[in-house]
Amino acid sequence: MNNETFRLLSKFTVVARKVAGSINPSRIIKDKHYANEVFWKINQIGDEDLIMMSLELQHQLGILTPTEETSMVATPQADEVTQKYVFGPRS
């Protein structure tokens, strides 16, 4: 675990403790089931900043991984056929 992940985990446990109760940071790292329960509770609360922090932490811990199907980045298709300009005098 790098320093940034450790800071985010510490900040998350302190902020989430106020709304979700006591959270064990070492158990979040080791126990995926416990981590999923904690993150589910946070999502149910609806605090945007806490949810964003939760998603970032899940991504850094490897619990949440982006997939190609859900990627929001548009990539051009290689098999698209470019059409010839047909409305000019040189068609």
N, C-alpha and C positions, 0 to 999 in steps of 0.2 A: 504494500500500500504506500503510495507516495504522500508527500506532505499536504498537497492540495486536497486529496481525498480525505485525509485524516482531519483537516480543518473543517471541511464540509460536513463530515460525519459528526464532529463535535458540535458544530453550530446547529445541525439538524436535530440532534438529541435534546439540546437545550431549548430550542424554540418549540419542538413538538411536545416536549414534556408539559408545557402549559396547557395544551389542548387535548392531548391523547394519553396523558398519564406517564408513568415511569417507563423509560425505554432503555434497554440494555444494548449499547453499541457493539460490544464484542459478539453478542448473540446475533445481531443483524448480519454481521460479516460471516459467521459460521453456519447459521441455521436459515436456510432459504424459506422454509415454511413460516418461521417467526417473522422474517423480513417482509414476506408477502402480506402477512396479517397487519403489521405496522403500517406499511405503505397503503394498504386498503383502508385502514382507519383514517389516515391522513387525507386520502382522496374523498372520503365521505364527509369530511369536515367542510371542505369547499374553500379554504383560504388559498388564494392564487399563489402568493409568494411561497407558502409552505409546500404547495403541490409542485411548483417549479423546482424548488430545492430538492424535493423528494425524487423527481424525475432525473435531475442531474446526478444525484447520489446513486440512484439505481443504475444509471448509465456507466458511471465510474466504477461501480462494484461489479459490473458485468451481468447484472440481473436483467436489465433492459437493453436489448440490442436492436438497432434499427434493421429493418429488412428492406429489400429492394422494392417490394410491392407497395409498401407504405411510404416510400421516400417521396418527399414533396418536390424534389428537384426534377425539372423537365429536361430530358435528354433527347436530342434530335435523333430520329430514326435514320439509319444508314440506308435503308431500302426505299426511302421516299424518292419518287421520281420528280425531278424538276421539270415543270411545264415550260413549254416554249411560249414566248410572248406572241400572241396572235392578233392583237388589235392595232398594230402599227403597219406602216407601208412595206416593211421588209418581213413578211411572214413566211 
